[in-house]
Each structure stands twice: as C-alpha cells, then as structure tokens.
C-alpha cells in the first residue's frame, strides 16, 4: 500500500505538470497573431461590426475578435447547451445574456476607444500566463490571470454560431485554470519549488507572496 500511494502521488504530480505545460503552451500559441503595436488590427483599430442584416463586417487580429464579442453581446447567448433528442433545438441551456451584455458594454465604452493601447494589456496578460505556468514561477498568479482571461473569453465567445465557436473549448479553459489555481502546480518541477520555502521563512509580505506560488 505504501508503494502504491507513492506512485499515485507521483502520477498526480506528473499529471499536474503536464496540464500546466499544455495550458502554458496554449497561451503561447495565441500570442503571435496579436503582437504589439498593432495587435493584428487595421490601421484605424476598427473593431468588427454587423450590418443591418446582422452579417459580420470583419476586420483583423484582436480588433476582429473583440468586435465579434461586442456584436454577440446583443444576441442570444445560451451555454451548457444539450440537445437531448438531437432535433437542433436546445432543451437544456443556461442563458448568460446579462453577463454578455455587461461584457459588450465594457468593450463599447472602454476597449473600443482605447484599442490602440488596450491590446498591450491583453498581450501582456497572456504572456504572463505563459511564462508563469511554463516555468512554474508564481504559478497561482499565472493561474489567477488565466482564470480571469478565460472567463472573459467564455462570456464573449462560448457557443456563438457566426463564426462557429465550439462552446466546450471555452468551458474547458476556465476549468483548467481553476485546477491550476487550486493545486499550484509550480510547486512540482517548477521554480516555485525553489522560491516558496524561502518566502515562507520571510516576513509578512514574503509569506503573503508565497500563496501565489
């Protein structure tokens, strides 16, 4: 039994490290289509809109997807959809329209007029997530930022039908970030394993920072 528990613990730690690295790599892959200073946007930083018929008038880069979120903020936004009899009409779903409208109001009221610099915030957040989770350095901080970023994407893009976005891609993102936040995987095969003991021996501020490792 002792040997079995030992291997079980190793397996659990290895699984956490693998998930941590994969989540880090996912955010790494998403950095390069929205690099500063343009974030892949057109010269005027115009966001994607919809015409009178509801058809998307798409731009490019971060401006494109941010605009898609704004357009869909005013449209039906069910999630956790299950079509039990496979007829195409959702029989089980949860409407997050209120959250989507709040997200749209934030985009229209703050992001849209400040897009020329706000993209740096998005890029920096995703770069921080990658570096934190990949190196296991303040991995709880990286997971917390990943959770915030993932929830925003989930509210804005989960399950939209034009362009078609598979809902569960966005459902899984905050779920994985939440696991990373709960289990602080940088403590296993990460730099947190080295710095956490030192922080715990320090004063009040270092001990508070230790929670982020």
C-alpha positions in Angstrom: 0.0 0.0 0.0 2.8 2.4 0.8 4.4 1.8 -2.6 1.1 2.2 -4.3 0.5 5.6 -2.6 3.9 6.7 -3.5 3.4 6.0 -7.2 -0.1 7.5 -7.1 1.3 10.8 -5.7 4.0 10.9 -8.4 1.4 10.3 -11.0 -0.8 13.1 -9.7 2.1 15.5 -9.7 3.2 14.5 -13.2 -0.4 15.0 -14.4 -0.5 18.5 -12.9 2.8 19.4 -14.6 1.6 18.1 -17.9 -1.6 20.1 -17.8 0.3 23.1 -16.6 2.7 23.0 -19.5 -0.1 22.4 -22.0 -2.1 25.3 -20.8 1.0 27.5 -20.9 1.7 26.4 -24.4 -1.9 27.1 -25.5 -1.5 30.7 -24.4 1.9 30.9 -26.0 0.4 29.9 -29.4 -2.2 32.7 -29.0 0.4 35.5 -28.6 1.6 35.8 -32.2 -1.5 36.8 -34.1 -1.9 39.9 -31.9 1.6 41.3 -31.2 2.1 45.0 -30.4 2.0 47.6 -31.6 -0.9 46.9 -34.0 -2.2 43.6 -32.4 -3.0 42.5 -36.0 -5.6 45.3 -36.2 -6.2 47.5 -39.2 -4.5 51.0 -39.2 -7.6 52.7 -37.6 -8.1 49.9 -35.0 -11.6 49.4 -36.1 -13.5 46.6 -34.5 -15.6 44.0 -36.3 -19.3 45.2 -36.5 -22.5 43.8 -38.0 -24.5 45.3 -40.9 -28.3 45.9 -40.9 -28.9 42.3 -41.8 -26.7 41.0 -39.0 -23.8 39.9 -41.1 -20.4 40.4 -39.6 -18.2 43.0 -41.2 -14.9 41.6 -40.0 -11.6 43.4 -39.6 -8.5 41.6 -38.4 -6.4 40.5 -35.4 -7.5 41.3 -31.9 -9.9 44.0 -33.2 -11.7 41.3 -35.1 -12.4 39.0 -32.2 -13.1 41.9 -29.7 -15.7 43.2 -32.2 -17.2 39.7 -32.5 -17.7 39.7 -28.8 -19.4 43.1 -28.9 -21.7 42.0 -31.7 -22.7 38.9 -29.9 -23.3 40.8 -26.6 -26.7 41.8 -28.0 -27.6 38.3 -29.3 -29.0 35.2 -27.5 -26.2 33.7 -25.5 -27.1 30.2 -24.2 -24.3 28.0 -22.8 -24.1 24.4 -21.5 -26.5 23.5 -24.3 -27.7 19.9 -24.6 -30.0 18.8 -27.4 -31.3 15.6 -25.8 -33.5 14.5 -28.8 -31.0 15.8 -31.4 -33.6 18.0 -33.1 -31.4 21.1 -33.1 -33.5 23.0 -30.5 -31.7 23.4 -27.2 -33.6 21.5 -24.5 -31.2 22.3 -21.7 -29.2 25.6 -21.5 -28.2 28.4 -19.3 -28.6 32.0 -20.6 -25.7 34.3 -19.8 -27.1 37.2 -21.8 -26.8 39.5 -18.8 -23.1 38.8 -18.5 -22.6 39.1 -22.2 -24.3 42.5 -22.3 -22.0 43.7 -19.5 -19.0 42.5 -21.4 -20.3 44.3 -24.5 -20.8 47.5 -22.6 -17.2 47.3 -21.3 -16.0 46.7 -24.9 -18.0 49.6 -26.4 -17.5 52.0 -23.6 -13.8 51.4 -22.8 -12.0 49.0 -25.0 -13.2 50.3 -28.4 -12.0 53.9 -27.9 -8.7 52.7 -26.3 -7.9 49.8 -28.6 -4.6 51.5 -29.8 -3.1 50.6 -26.4 -5.5 48.2 -24.7 -4.2 45.3 -26.8 -1.0 45.6 -24.9 -2.9 44.7 -21.7 -4.3 41.6 -23.4 -0.9 40.6 -24.9 0.8 41.2 -21.6 -1.7 39.1 -19.6 -1.3 36.1 -22.0 2.5 36.5 -22.0 2.5 36.5 -18.2 0.3 33.4 -18.1 2.7 31.6 -20.5 5.8 32.5 -18.5 4.3 31.8 -15.1 2.8 28.4 -16.0 5.7 27.3 -18.2 8.4 27.9 -15.7 6.2 27.2 -12.7 7.0 30.7 -11.3 4.3 32.2 -9.2 2.1 29.6 -10.8 -1.0 30.6 -8.8 -0.7 34.1 -10.0 -0.5 32.9 -13.6 -3.5 30.6 -13.0 -5.5 33.5 -11.5 -4.8 35.7 -14.6 -5.6 32.7 -16.8 -8.9 32.3 -15.0 -9.8 35.9 -15.5 -8.8 35.8 -19.2 -10.6 32.6 -19.8 -13.8 33.7 -18.1 -13.9 36.8 -20.3 -13.4 34.7 -23.4 -16.1 32.3 -22.2 -18.6 35.1 -21.7 -17.8 36.7 -25.0 -17.4 33.7 -27.4 -18.7 30.5 -25.9 -21.1 28.8 -28.3 -21.5 31.6 -30.8 -22.7 30.4 -34.2 -21.0 33.0 -36.5 -18.1 32.4 -36.6 -18.8 28.9 -35.2 -17.1 28.5 -31.9 -17.4 25.2 -30.1 -18.7 26.0 -26.6 -16.7 23.4 -24.8 -13.4 25.0 -26.0 -14.3 27.9 -23.8 -15.9 25.8 -21.0 -12.6 23.9 -20.5 -10.4 26.9 -20.4 -11.6 28.3 -17.0 -12.0 24.8 -15.7 -8.3 24.1 -16.3 -7.3 27.5 -15.0 -9.3 26.8 -11.8 -7.5 23.5 -11.3 -4.1 25.3 -11.7 -5.2 27.9 -9.1 -6.3 25.2 -6.7 -3.3 22.9 -6.9 -0.5 25.4 -7.6 1.5 23.1 -9.9 4.6 25.2 -9.9 5.5 23.5 -6.6 6.2 20.4 -8.6 9.0 20.6 -11.2 8.8 24.4 -11.3 10.7 27.4 -9.9 8.0 27.7 -7.1 9.5 24.7 -5.5 12.7 26.7 -5.0 11.4 30.1 -4.0 8.4 29.0 -1.9 10.4 27.7 1.1 12.4 31.0 1.2 9.3 33.1 1.0 7.7 31.2 3.9 10.7 32.0 6.1 10.4 35.7 5.4 8.2 38.4 6.9 4.6 39.1 6.4 4.9 40.3 2.8 7.0 37.3 1.6 4.6 34.9 3.3 1.7 36.5 1.6 3.5 36.2 -1.8 4.1 32.5 -1.0 0.4 31.9 -1.6 0.9 32.9 -5.3 3.5 30.1 -5.7 
